[in-house]
Amino acid sequence: MNRGTLCPKGSSLEQDILNARRLLKPQVRRPGGTDWEDISWAAAISEIAQWTKKTRDATFVEKDATGKTVNRCEGIAWIGGCTDTNEFNFLAVKTMRSLGLCYLENQARV
């Protein structure tokens, strides 16, 4: 189909990576805020973990309406991108399944 050339997504990926405007550190915009602030990677990972735990705890379903054990988290969804490798998407799906997520999608199968 592509006669040995990269697909359009693959060929445009370089401008995503080698871009002077690319963000190189995490940023956050607090609730009610209008500006983004730089935060450390440690703070970003900690905050993501806290929000993930809070949401998972609040939306975890242990049993369905009939009493059957389902152990799933219905409050978080995950989507992988077309520029991710199959290996990355495989590991990400395994990780999300370990959290009990049931709403998963990625383009690794395309």
N, C-alpha and C positions, 0 to 999 in steps of 0.2 A: 504494500500500500504506500509506504513512504519512500520507497526506492533507496533505502539505506541512510536516510536523513533523520534527524531528530524530529519528534512530534512538536507542534507549536508550543505546547506547555513546557516541554523539556528545553527547547531552544530559547525560550524567554526566561527560564529560571536564573540564568546568570545575572540578569539585571535586577533580580530580587536580592541576590546575595551580594553582589558588588555594586551597591547603591549608596551614595553619600548620605541619603536621607534615612537609611536603614537604622532602626532602633537597636542599640547594643546593650541596653540595660532595661530592667523591668520598670514599668511605670504604673501608677494607680491613680484613679480619680475617685475620690471619696464620695459617699452619698451626699447629694446636694451641692457638690463642688462643681466648678466650671473649668478648673485647670488640672492638668496631669502633673504628678510629682514623681521624681525618680526615687526608687527604693532599692535596697540591696537585694541580691539574689536570695540570701538567707531569709530576709523578711518576706519576699515574694513567695518562696516555697512554704514558709510557715503559715502565711495568710491563706494560701491555696489549700493547705492541709486542714486548717481550722474550718474554712467554709465548706470543704468537702465533707468533713466529719459531721458538721452541724446539719447540713442538708441530708446526708445519708441517714443520720439518726432520726430526723424529722419525717422522712418519707419512706423508711424501710417497712416492707410488708412481710411479716413472718408467715401468716396463714391467709389463704383466700377466703371468700365468703362461705365456702363449703367446709372449711376447716383443714383443707389440705395444705401441708407445709410447702411454701414457695420461696421464701427467703430472697426477696428481690427488692431493689431500690428503684422506685418509679419516679424519683424527683431529679435525676441526673441523666443526661444523654451525652453521647460521645460521637464525634464524627472525625474520620481521618481524611487526609487530603490526597490528591493525586500525585503530589510530589514526594509523599512518604514512600519508603520502600515497603515491599511485601513483608519483610522481616520486622520492620518497625510496627506496621499495622498488626501483625500477628501478636507481638508482645503487648501492644497497647490493648488489643481486644482481650487477651488473657488477663491483663491487669484490671480492666474494667469489669470483666466477668467476676473476678475475685471480690470486687466491691458489691456484686449483686446487680449490676446494671443490666437492664434488658433492652434498652433503646440504643443500639449501636449501628453505625454505618461507616463504611470506608470504601474507597475505590480500588482496593488491592485486588478485588476479584474481576475488575473490568478488563 
